[in-house]
Amino acid sequence: MHNGRPWTLSDLAAASGGDEAHLSRIERGVIKPNRETLLRIAQALELSRPDTEFLLRIAGFAPLFALPDAEDAAKAARWLATHAGSYSQPLTLYSIDMRVWYVNALCLRVMGLTPQWFRDCVQGRPLAETFFGRCSALDRIASRFRDYARLRSRAVARLRAAAVEGHLPREQVAAYLADARFRQIWDEAGAVADASLHGEQSYSEIEYPGHGVLRFDNWWCPLQIDQRFLVILHLARDAATKEAIERIRREPRQRGSVACPAHGHAGHP
């Protein structure tokens, strides 16, 4: 590209989408770059993963790490189930790539899912599949949220935040964006303000048959033992929701469901 000549600051600014004056101040040690800037520089220079991690470490930032697998998720879920067994509100465990790995019994009830439906149709599946897959479980979840499109946009905005912060492999992001439907949501999610992975508050409304609308404030926080996972605490926003939750907890557990055409499950828990 440059006939073997070293890049200038102007070249790097153009390749990384940065500002030449800002890069000059970084080069001279006048300011310390943030993590996002370093990742853009590393991407522009096509640094390897080990070199990118070294760059982050010498700047005082945590290195990149591999996404959790099913074994990591099982360990996280066991820890959460042990430490949050008495939690009286719905609770969800996500990994930073927005895969759902665990929900407590009350969350299953609120979503209208049997445990087996959750395992077969939801647990550990990629975000794009949960958005666009067609099965009884996913259709039921989408139908219960009053503003499912907005919540879907927030989830993709969090995924973008994870990508910017270097928590997602580039090839995984590329695989997601190969789907035109997902790419459209990804592009629209760029306008979502203040999307983050940790310490975020959101809001959701769920239509629960026989109990009306359940309103929740949702708090996202990192899992204590492994920050590649996020715990979402769904807190009843008003007295009506609290009362409905108590009634739902006393109802018999759902034991049968329509067969799932996509995953071949007969619906028995």
N, C-alpha and C positions, 0 to 999 in steps of 0.2 A: 504493500500500500504506500509506503514511504521510501521505497527503494533501499531499505535497510537503515534509514536514518532514524535516530531516536525521536520519540514523540515530543512535541512541544506542549506547554500548558494549554495552548489554544486547541491542539488536537485532542487532549484529554477532556477538556471542557465540552467539546462538541460530541465526543463519544459517550460521555457519562451524563450528558444533560445538565451539567453544572455551570458555574460561573468562573471565568478565568481568574478574576481578582480573588475570589474565595479560595480557589485551589492554590493560588500563590501564597495566601496567608497560611494555609495548611502546610505547604512545602517549607515555609520559613519558620514554622513552629510558633506562629503568632496565635493561632487558635487550634483547638482540638476538634477534629471532625466527629460528627455523630455516627452512629452505627449505619444508618441508612446511606449516608454519603460514602462511607467506606465500601459498602456493598455495591454501590453504583460504580465506584472506581474499579473494584475488583472485577466486576462483570465487564466493564469497558476494556480492561486489560486482559480479559480471558484468563484470569488466574485459576489455578487448580483449586480443588476444595482444601487440601492441606495448606496451600499458600494463603487462601482467603482466611482460614481459621487462624493462621499465624498473624496475619494483618490485624484481625480483630483482637487477638490476645495482647499484642503489644500496645494496642490503643486502649486496653482496659475493659474490653467487652467480652462477654461469654462467647465461646466458639460456636460454630454450627454443630448440630447434632442430628443423628439419624432419627427418622420418624419411629414411633413406637410400633411394635408388632403385636400380634394377638397374645403372646405370652406376657409382654409388658402390660397390656391392657387387663389381662386376668389378674395380675398382681395388684394393679391400681384399683380394680373393682373390689377385690377382696379387702383391701385396706379400707376403702371407702365404706363398704358394707359394714365392716366391724366398727368403725368410728362414727358412723352416722345412722346406726341401726334404729335409734330412737327419734330420728328427725321426723317431725310430724307434717311436713310439707313435701310436695313433689321435688325430686332431685334427679339430676342428669349428669353423666360423666362423658365429656367429649375429649378427643385428642386434638392437638393444635391444627390438624388438617380437617377438622370439623366432622370426623366420624364419631358416631354415637356408640359407646361401649357398654354403658350400664345405666339403668334407671331403677329407682326403687319401686316397690309394689304400688304405692299410691300414684306415681307417675303413669304406670301401666294402666291403672283404672281410669285416670283422667283422659288418657289417649284412646281408651277403648281397646287395648291390645291384650292378648293373652301372652304369658311368658314365652311360649313357643313361637308365636308370631313375631315377637321382638327378636328372638334369636335367629329365626330363619330369614326375616325380611328387612331388618333394620340394623342389627348389631354389626359394627365394623365395616359397613358398606360405604363406598366413596360417596361424597356429597352429591356429585352429579347424578349418581344412580338413584339416590333417595329423592332427588328433585324430579327426575324424568322417568323413573321406573314406574311400571303400572302393576300394582298388586293390591290385594284387599287391605293390607296393613297400611301401606303408604297412602292409599286413597282415603282411608279413615282418618289418618293424621291430618292430611291436607283439609279435609272437610270440617274438622273440629276447630281449627284456628280461624278466627274471624277475618284476619288480615294476613293470610299465608304469604302473599306476594311480598309484603313488606318484610316479614320475618326472613323470607328466603334471601332478599336483598341484603339484609344485615349479616346473614351467615356468610354470604360471598364476600362482603366487605371485610369481615374478620379474616377470611381466607386470604384476601389480598394483603391485609396487614401482616399475616404470617409470612407471605411470600416476600414482602418488602424487607422484613426483619431477618430474612435468611433462614427461616425455619422449614421451608418446603424445598425439596429437590426441584431443580429447574425442569427436569423431564416430567415430573408429575404435573406441574403447572401447565406445561405444553400439552399433556394428554387431556387435561380438563378443557383447555381452550380449543382443542381440535373439534369439540362439539359446538356447533354454531349456536345452539340454544343456550348453552352455558356461557359462551363468550358474550352474548348479548347482555346477560345478567351481570357478568364480570365488568363490562364496560359501563353499565348503568350504576353499578356499585361504587365506581370511582367517585361519584358525587356524594356518597354518604359520608357525612361529617363525623369525626370523633369515633370511628370504628377502631376497636382495639381488641386484644386478646385477654387482657387481665384488668380486673377492677372495673368492668363496664356494667352499667345498669341498663336494662331494657324493659320493655313492657309487652305483655301479650294478653289476649282474650280468647277464651276457649268456650265453645258451645257444648255444654254437657247435657245430653238428653234427660229431661225430667228435673233438671236443676238450673236451667237458664245459663247465663253467661258467667264464667269464672274469670276473674281479673287478677293477674299476677304481676308483681315486680320481680324481675329476674336479675340476680347478681352473678357475674362471672368472676371466678377467682382461681388462681393456680392450685393444683393439688399439692399438698405439703410434701409428699415423698417423691414426686416426679412432676416437674413443671412443664413437661410435654403434654400434660393433661389439664383440663379445665373442669371445675365443678360449677354447675349452674344451680343455684338455690332459687326455687320458685316460691316467692312469698305472697300469701294472700293479701291483696291490696285493701279490701274492705270487709266489713262485718258480714255482708251477705255471702261473700266467697268463703270466709272462715266457717260459717255455719253449713254451707253446702259441702265443704270438704269433710266436716265431721259426719254428715249424713252418708256421704259416699264411702267413707271408711267402714261404715257399719253394714253396707250392702254386701250381698253374697258376691263372691268372686266370679267373674265371667269364665265359663268353662267350655263353651262351644263357639265356633265361628265358621263363616263360609270358607270353603277351600280357597287357598291362594293359587291362582292360575300361574303366576310367574315362578313360584318357588316350590310348588307341588306339595304344600302342607295342608293337611286335612283340618287344621284348626283346633286340635285338642291340646290343652296345656300339658 
